[in-house]
Amino acid sequence: METLNSSEFYDRLARAFDVMTDWESRLAHELPFLQQTLDQHKAKRVLDTACGTGWHSIALAQRGYITAGCDAQPGNDRAGERERDAGRSPGPFRDRRFHPARHFHRTF
């Protein structure tokens, strides 16, 4: 059996994560709480830390929030780049000048 370090493990997991997750059901369950919490705090710009493959960020962006996703695993933060490229996020995600407190009302 092959032994992987944590970075290799999570890089491989990122490739299969969306196949293993029923995102339609998960988002149907989780988004009402997220929206209620964000609306309660009048947040419209949201940073999804540890975004994984970015489905929460994407779903919130589709509902009118300005979102960005970032993740410590390089394979995962492609979602954040998709959001930036679609014009729904201020990005950039890997630029050290980027500071979440200047761009977002809330992080989750």
VOBA-1610 file (N, C-alpha, C; in pm, whole numbers, padded with zeros to 5 digits, always signed):
BEGIN
Met+00084-00117+00000Met+00000+00000+00000Met+00089+00124+00000Glu+00051+00221-00080Glu+00125+00346-00093Glu+00101+00435+00029Thr+00206+00496+00080Thr+00195+00590+00191Thr+00201+00731+00135Leu+00105+00814+00175Leu+00099+00952+00127Leu+00122+01048+00243Asn+00189+01159+00214Asn+00194+01263+00315Asn+00061+01339+00310Ser+00039+01428+00404Ser-00092+01494+00412Ser-00124+01577+00288Ser-00025+01643+00234Ser-00048+01724+00114Ser-00091+01637-00004Glu-00022+01527-00025Glu-00058+01435-00133Glu-00198+01378-00112Phe-00229+01342+00012Phe-00361+01287+00043Phe-00471+01385+00007Tyr-00459+01511+00052Tyr-00564+01609+00027Tyr-00570+01651-00120Asp-00457+01651-00189Asp-00460+01678-00333Asp-00542+01572-00406Arg-00522+01447-00368Arg-00599+01339-00431Arg-00746+01344-00389Leu-00769+01375-00264Leu-00907+01385-00215Leu-00984+01495-00289Ala-00918+01606-00317Ala-00984+01718-00386Ala-01038+01674-00521Arg-00965+01586-00588Arg-01009+01539-00720Arg-01136+01455-00714Ala-01159+01389-00600Ala-01274+01299-00587Ala-01384+01355-00498Phe-01360+01466-00430Phe-01452+01514-00328Phe-01592+01542-00383Asp-01600+01606-00497Asp-01732+01638-00553Asp-01810+01515-00593Val-01740+01409-00629Val-01807+01284-00664Val-01863+01216-00539Met-01794+01233-00426Met-01833+01167-00302Met-01940+01245-00224Thr-01967+01368-00262Thr-02056+01454-00185Thr-02183+01483-00263Asp-02297+01463-00200Asp-02426+01498-00260Asp-02449+01647-00233Trp-02393+01731-00321Trp-02397+01875-00298Trp-02537+01933-00300Glu-02624+01879-00381Glu-02762+01930-00385Glu-02828+01916-00248Ser-02817+01799-00188Ser-02877+01778-00055Ser-02804+01856+00053Arg-02673+01856+00046Arg-02596+01927+00148Arg-02626+02077+00147Leu-02627+02137+00029Leu-02655+02281+00020Leu-02799+02313+00059Ala-02892+02226+00026Ala-03031+02247+00066Ala-03044+02251+00218His-02962+02175+00284His-02963+02169+00431His-02887+02287+00493Glu-02773+02324+00436Glu-02684+02420+00499Glu-02708+02566+00459Leu-02752+02592+00336Leu-02765+02730+00289Leu-02866+02814+00366Pro-02980+02760+00407Pro-03071+02845+00484Pro-03007+02903+00610Phe-02929+02821+00682Phe-02860+02870+00800Phe-02756+02976+00763Leu-02676+02948+00661Leu-02573+03044+00620Leu-02636+03177+00579Gln-02741+03172+00497Gln-02806+03295+00452Gln-02868+03371+00569Gln-02932+03302+00659Gln-02992+03366+00775Gln-02885+03437+00858Thr-02775+03370+00881Thr-02666+03427+00960Thr-02604+03548+00889Leu-02578+03534+00760Leu-02519+03645+00685Leu-02615+03764+00678Asp-02742+03738+00655Asp-02840+03846+00649Asp-02856+03915+00784Gln-02852+03838+00890Gln-02862+03894+01025Gln-02750+03996+01050His-02633+03971+00993His-02519+04060+01011His-02501+04157+00894Lys-02600+04158+00803Lys-02598+04246+00686Lys-02470+04229+00602Ala-02424+04108+00594Ala-02303+04077+00518Ala-02340+04047+00373Lys-02272+04111+00281Lys-02290+04084+00138Lys-02161+04034+00073Arg-02047+04061+00136Arg-01918+04013+00087Arg-01868+03909+00187Val-01844+03787+00136Val-01816+03673+00223Val-01693+03597+00175Leu-01603+03569+00269Leu-01486+03485+00239Leu-01511+03347+00296Asp-01508+03247+00211Asp-01525+03108+00251Asp-01386+03049+00274Thr-01343+03048+00400Thr-01211+02992+00432Thr-01222+02840+00436Ala-01117+02774+00397Ala-01118+02628+00385Ala-01233+02585+00295Cys-01241+02647+00178Cys-01355+02630+00088Cys-01365+02494+00023Gly-01259+02415+00031Gly-01265+02289-00040Gly-01278+02316-00189Thr-01375+02254-00252Thr-01394+02274-00396Thr-01487+02390-00428Gly-01533+02463-00327Gly-01598+02592-00348Gly-01748+02596-00364Trp-01818+02488-00339Trp-01962+02487-00366Trp-02042+02584-00279His-02000+02606-00154His-02072+02704-00072His-02054+02844-00130Ser-01933+02878-00169Ser-01906+03009-00227Ser-01986+03029-00355Ile-01987+02929-00437Ile-02059+02939-00564Ile-02208+02955-00540Ala-02265+02875-00449Ala-02408+02884-00420Ala-02445+03022-00364Leu-02363+03076-00276Leu-02391+03209-00222Leu-02376+03316-00330Ala-02278+03302-00417Ala-02262+03398-00527Ala-02385+03395-00619Gln-02440+03279-00641Gln-02560+03268-00724Gln-02680+03335-00658Arg-02673+03356-00527Arg-02781+03422-00453Arg-02751+03569-00428Gly-02650+03623-00496Gly-02623+03765-00491Gly-02513+03811-00397Tyr-02452+03722-00324Tyr-02341+03760-00238Tyr-02214+03773-00322Ile-02123+03857-00279Ile-01991+03864-00339Ile-01905+03770-00256Thr-01857+03664-00317Thr-01788+03560-00242Thr-01649+03534-00297Ala-01569+03477-00212Ala-01439+03425-00253Ala-01413+03302-00170Gly-01350+03206-00230Gly-01311+03086-00158Gly-01161+03072-00158Cys-01106+03029-00048Cys-00963+03001-00042Cys-00942+02875+00041Asp-00835+02807+00012Asp-00807+02682+00080Asp-00656+02663+00087Ala-00609+02604+00194Ala-00465+02580+00210Ala-00412+02480+00110Gln-00498+02390+00064Gln-00456+02291-00034Gln-00464+02353-00173Pro-00353+02361-00246Pro-00354+02424-00378Pro-00458+02365-00472Gly-00484+02238-00464Gly-00583+02176-00552Gly-00724+02223-00525Asn-00750+02270-00404Asn-00884+02313-00369Asn-00914+02457-00405Asp-00816+02544-00402Asp-00851+02684-00422Asp-00874+02722-00567Arg-00879+02622-00655Arg-00923+02650-00791Arg-01064+02709-00792Ala-01144+02669-00694Ala-01280+02723-00685Ala-01276+02873-00664Gly-01188+02920-00579Gly-01174+03064-00557Gly-01133+03135-00684Glu-01045+03074-00759Glu-01004+03134-00885Glu-01119+03137-00985Arg-01204+03035-00986Arg-01322+03035-01073Arg-01414+03152-01037Glu-01431+03175-00907Glu-01517+03286-00863Glu-01459+03420-00908Arg-01329+03437-00892Arg-01265+03561-00934Arg-01282+03579-01084Asp-01255+03475-01161Asp-01261+03484-01306Asp-01404+03510-01355Ala-01503+03468-01277Ala-01643+03491-01314Ala-01689+03630-01271Gly-01601+03708-01207Gly-01635+03843-01167Gly-01718+03851-01040Arg-01727+03742-00964Arg-01809+03742-00843Arg-01725+03759-00718Ser-01596+03781-00734Ser-01508+03786-00618Ser-01399+03890-00639Pro-01356+03957-00532Pro-01249+04054-00547Pro-01111+03994-00566Gly-01091+03863-00525Gly-00959+03803-00538Gly-00848+03907-00518Pro-00725+03892-00549Pro-00664+03764-00585Pro-00639+03678-00461Phe-00628+03551-00478Phe-00623+03461-00364Phe-00483+03429-00315Arg-00385+03440-00402Arg-00249+03403-00361Arg-00159+03526-00349Asp-00214+03642-00365Asp-00139+03766-00359Asp-00127+03811-00214Arg-00007+03830-00165Arg+00012+03866-00024Arg-00049+04002+00009Arg-00074+04085-00090Arg-00136+04215-00063Arg-00285+04202-00033Phe-00343+04089-00069Phe-00484+04063-00043Phe-00506+04048+00106His-00599+04124+00160His-00626+04119+00304His-00777+04104+00323Pro-00823+03989+00375Pro-00967+03963+00386Pro-01044+04071+00461Ala-00987+04130+00562Ala-01061+04228+00642Ala-01097+04352+00561Arg-01023+04380+00456Arg-01055+04497+00372Arg-01157+04465+00264His-01183+04338+00241His-01269+04299+00130His-01402+04236+00172Phe-01412+04184+00294Phe-01528+04102+00330Phe-01593+04148+00459His-01725+04129+00466His-01799+04156+00588His-01787+04040+00686Arg-01788+03918+00635Arg-01784+03799+00720Arg-01704+03689+00650Thr-01649+03600+00734Thr-01589+03477+00681Thr-01662+03360+00747Phe-01663+03246+00681Phe-01723+03127+00741Phe-01639+03007+00711
//
